[in-house]
Amino acid sequence: MSLTTEQVFTAALGLPDAVRLELIEALINSVEPTDRPPFDESWREVIQRRSAELASGSVTAVPWAEVKRRARETAGG
């Protein structure tokens, strides 16, 4: 990522979950065809449920670096 992209990303991480979801949808809409929504309602429900689980502390987020490491181990690389 360029420095500017990284700065925007870091700033976005500081936003409340609901605002980040709005931002994600707006960004997707800016590059996706407008004839189909970026998420159907079933995905929207999953995203909202998982966001609530994170906010309540009932689940713990796994850092992206750990996810990549596990994926590489699983893939044998």
C-alpha positions as CSV (number, residue, x, y, z in Angstrom):
1,M,0.0,0.0,0.0
2,S,1.1,3.5,-0.6
3,L,1.7,5.8,2.3
4,T,-1.6,7.7,1.6
5,T,-3.6,4.4,1.3
6,E,-2.1,3.2,4.5
7,Q,-3.0,6.5,6.3
8,V,-6.6,6.2,5.0
9,F,-6.8,2.6,6.1
10,T,-5.5,3.4,9.6
11,A,-7.9,6.2,9.9
12,A,-10.8,4.0,8.8
13,L,-9.9,1.4,11.4
14,G,-10.7,4.0,14.1
15,L,-14.3,4.5,12.9
16,P,-17.2,2.7,14.7
17,D,-18.2,-0.6,13.1
18,A,-21.4,0.8,11.6
19,V,-19.6,3.6,9.9
20,R,-16.9,1.2,8.6
21,L,-19.6,-1.0,7.1
22,E,-21.1,2.1,5.4
23,L,-17.6,3.0,4.1
24,I,-17.0,-0.5,2.8
25,E,-20.3,-0.5,0.9
26,A,-19.6,2.9,-0.5
27,L,-16.1,1.8,-1.7
28,I,-17.5,-1.4,-3.2
29,N,-20.3,0.6,-5.0
30,S,-17.6,2.9,-6.4
31,V,-16.0,0.0,-8.4
32,E,-18.8,-2.5,-8.8
33,P,-21.5,-2.4,-11.4
34,T,-24.6,-0.6,-10.1
35,D,-27.0,-3.2,-11.3
36,R,-26.4,-5.5,-8.3
37,P,-25.9,-4.8,-4.6
38,P,-22.6,-5.5,-3.1
39,F,-24.2,-7.7,-0.3
40,D,-27.5,-9.4,-0.3
41,E,-29.5,-9.3,3.0
42,S,-28.2,-12.7,4.2
43,W,-24.6,-11.3,4.1
44,R,-25.6,-8.0,5.7
45,E,-27.1,-10.1,8.6
46,V,-23.9,-12.1,9.0
47,I,-21.8,-9.0,9.0
48,Q,-24.0,-7.3,11.6
49,R,-24.1,-10.4,13.8
50,R,-20.3,-10.8,13.6
51,S,-19.7,-7.1,14.3
52,A,-22.0,-7.4,17.4
53,E,-20.1,-10.5,18.6
54,L,-16.8,-8.6,18.4
55,A,-18.3,-5.6,20.1
56,S,-19.7,-7.7,22.9
57,G,-16.5,-9.6,23.5
58,S,-18.1,-13.0,22.9
59,V,-15.6,-13.7,20.2
60,T,-12.0,-12.6,19.8
61,A,-10.6,-11.3,16.6
62,V,-7.6,-13.0,15.0
63,P,-4.9,-10.6,13.7
64,W,-4.5,-10.6,9.9
65,A,-0.8,-11.7,10.3
66,E,-2.0,-14.8,12.2
67,V,-4.7,-15.6,9.6
68,K,-2.1,-15.4,6.8
69,R,0.4,-17.5,8.8
70,R,-2.2,-20.2,9.4
71,A,-3.3,-20.2,5.8
72,R,0.3,-20.6,4.6
73,E,0.8,-23.5,7.0
74,T,-2.4,-25.2,5.8
75,A,-1.4,-24.7,2.2
76,G,2.0,-26.2,2.9
77,G,4.0,-23.0,2.3
